[in-house]
Amino acid sequence: MTKDYEASTYQKRPAYRYIRASDKLPTIAEASRRPDPPALVKLFDPTSQWTWFIAGYNPESRCAYGVVVGNEREIGDFDMEELVNLRGRFGLPIERDLWWEPKPLSQCS
């Protein structure tokens, strides 16, 4: 199976459409100016403990702002293209938590 085929197949499924217009994410600048912005989107690697909580997004640069929880908990920017192309164990892509209820970044762990 080629990478292009995999990407197009996964993107047809809701759990693999990471950021949508309906999320109405603020820009990274707007989100980072708030003292404790809400994480509106949660992504996770189904084969590890890594989780990404997104509070802001720049569609031009494809960068997101939020909290990453993996070996450590970090706040800052991360590259969405890198996440889209990431494959965990068994070749599984990152998934979107379809039942995520937004909450402040300080409560995301």
C-alpha positions in Angstrom: 0.0 0.0 0.0 1.5 3.4 -1.0 1.6 6.3 1.4 -0.7 8.4 -0.9 -3.3 5.7 -0.9 -3.1 5.4 2.9 -3.5 9.1 3.4 -6.5 9.4 1.1 -8.2 6.4 2.7 -7.7 7.6 6.2 -8.9 11.1 5.5 -12.3 9.9 4.5 -13.0 8.8 8.1 -14.1 11.3 10.7 -11.4 10.3 13.3 -8.7 11.2 10.8 -10.0 14.6 9.8 -8.0 16.4 12.5 -9.0 20.1 12.1 -12.3 21.2 10.6 -13.7 24.6 9.7 -16.5 23.8 12.2 -14.0 23.8 15.0 -13.6 27.5 14.7 -10.1 27.5 16.1 -8.7 30.9 16.9 -5.3 31.9 15.5 -2.2 30.9 17.4 -1.7 34.5 18.4 -5.2 34.8 19.7 -5.0 31.5 21.7 -1.5 32.2 23.1 -2.6 35.7 24.4 -5.3 34.1 26.6 -4.2 33.1 30.1 -5.8 29.6 29.8 -7.3 29.0 26.4 -9.6 26.1 25.8 -8.4 23.0 24.0 -11.0 22.6 21.3 -9.5 19.5 19.6 -7.8 16.4 21.1 -5.7 14.1 19.0 -4.0 10.9 20.2 -1.8 8.1 19.1 -3.8 4.9 19.7 -0.7 2.9 20.2 1.1 5.1 22.8 0.5 7.7 25.6 1.1 10.7 23.2 -1.8 13.2 23.1 -2.1 16.6 21.5 -4.6 19.2 22.7 -5.2 22.1 20.2 -6.2 25.6 21.2 -5.2 27.5 18.1 -4.3 27.0 14.5 -2.7 28.7 11.5 -3.9 27.1 8.3 -1.3 28.8 6.2 1.7 27.4 8.1 -0.2 24.3 9.2 1.0 24.9 12.8 -1.1 24.3 15.8 -0.8 25.7 19.4 -1.6 23.8 22.5 -0.4 21.1 24.9 1.5 18.0 24.0 1.6 15.2 26.5 4.1 12.4 25.9 7.2 11.7 27.8 6.7 15.2 29.3 3.9 17.8 29.2 4.8 20.8 27.0 2.9 23.8 25.8 3.7 25.5 22.5 3.5 25.1 18.7 3.6 21.9 16.7 3.5 21.0 13.0 0.2 19.4 11.9 1.8 18.1 8.7 4.2 16.0 10.9 1.2 14.6 12.8 -0.7 13.8 9.6 2.3 11.8 8.4 3.1 10.1 11.7 2.4 6.4 12.0 2.6 4.6 15.3 2.9 1.0 16.0 1.2 -1.3 13.5 1.3 1.7 11.0 -1.7 3.4 12.7 -2.2 7.1 12.2 -3.0 9.7 14.9 -6.7 9.8 15.7 -9.1 12.6 16.7 -11.1 12.1 19.9 -14.6 12.5 18.4 -16.2 12.8 21.9 -13.8 15.4 23.3 -15.4 18.2 25.3 -13.3 21.4 25.3 -11.6 22.4 28.5 -8.8 24.8 29.5 -5.3 23.7 28.6 -4.3 23.7 32.3 -6.7 20.8 32.8 -5.4 18.7 29.9 -3.1 15.9 30.8 
